[in-house]
Amino acid sequence: MQVSKTFGQGSNPCSRASLNILKTLLGPAMSKFTSLFKESWVEVTENVTWPKFSELQSSSVLVLVASLIFAVLVGLVDLAFKSGLDLFYSSF
């Protein structure tokens, strides 16, 4: 199998036409995408105020404690319903 030595250099009119069609069709979309990506990167790197590690730790501990309290409350409600339904069904 022979590979064209001029592939990608624009010597083939069909490939040039195909490339021009792709640029015409995808040009505006790719331009918008790259613009969005560049603006997002600038926003994240320069304008966002990131929390300090100590703030992240305290927030994580708060979420952990709140999750454990919520889990215990849901467990207690579940136990109460189970006990109530067991008592109800045992009466029949």
C-alpha positions in Angstrom: 0.0 0.0 0.0 1.5 3.3 -1.0 0.9 6.4 1.0 0.8 9.7 -0.8 3.8 11.9 0.0 1.7 15.0 -0.6 -1.2 14.1 1.6 -2.3 17.0 3.7 -0.3 19.5 1.7 -3.3 20.4 -0.4 -2.2 18.9 -3.8 -5.3 16.8 -4.0 -8.3 19.0 -5.1 -10.8 16.6 -3.6 -9.2 16.7 -0.2 -8.8 20.5 -0.4 -12.5 20.8 -1.2 -13.5 18.4 1.6 -11.3 20.4 4.0 -12.9 23.7 2.9 -16.4 22.3 3.3 -15.5 21.1 6.8 -14.0 24.5 7.7 -17.1 26.2 6.3 -19.5 23.9 8.2 -17.6 23.6 11.5 -15.8 26.9 11.5 -18.4 28.9 13.4 -19.1 26.1 15.8 -15.4 25.4 16.6 -14.8 29.2 16.9 -17.6 29.4 19.5 -16.3 26.3 21.3 -12.7 27.5 21.5 -13.9 30.9 22.6 -16.1 29.3 25.4 -13.2 27.1 26.5 -10.7 30.1 26.6 -13.2 32.3 28.5 -14.0 29.5 31.0 -10.3 28.9 31.6 -9.7 32.6 32.3 -12.7 32.6 34.6 -11.5 29.6 36.6 -7.9 30.6 36.8 -8.2 34.3 37.4 -11.7 35.3 38.7 -12.8 32.4 41.0 -11.9 32.7 44.7 -11.1 29.2 45.8 -11.5 28.3 49.5 -8.5 27.5 51.7 -7.7 23.9 52.7 -8.8 24.6 56.3 -12.2 25.9 55.1 -12.6 22.7 53.0 -11.8 20.5 56.0 -14.3 22.3 58.3 -17.0 22.1 55.6 -16.3 18.4 55.0 -16.5 17.7 58.8 -19.8 19.6 58.9 -21.2 17.6 56.0 -20.1 14.3 57.6 -21.7 15.1 60.9 -24.9 16.3 59.3 -25.0 13.1 57.2 -24.5 10.9 60.2 -27.2 12.7 62.2 -29.6 12.4 59.2 -28.8 8.7 58.9 -29.5 8.1 62.6 -32.8 9.9 62.3 -33.9 8.0 59.3 -32.9 4.8 61.0 -34.9 5.6 64.1 -38.0 6.4 62.0 -37.5 3.2 60.1 -37.3 1.3 63.4 -40.4 2.9 64.7 -42.4 2.1 61.5 -41.1 -1.5 61.6 -42.0 -1.9 65.2 -45.4 -0.4 64.7 -46.2 -2.6 61.7 -44.9 -5.7 63.5 -47.1 -4.9 66.4 -50.1 -4.2 64.1 -49.6 -7.5 62.1 -49.1 -9.6 65.2 -52.5 -8.6 66.5 -54.2 -10.5 63.7 
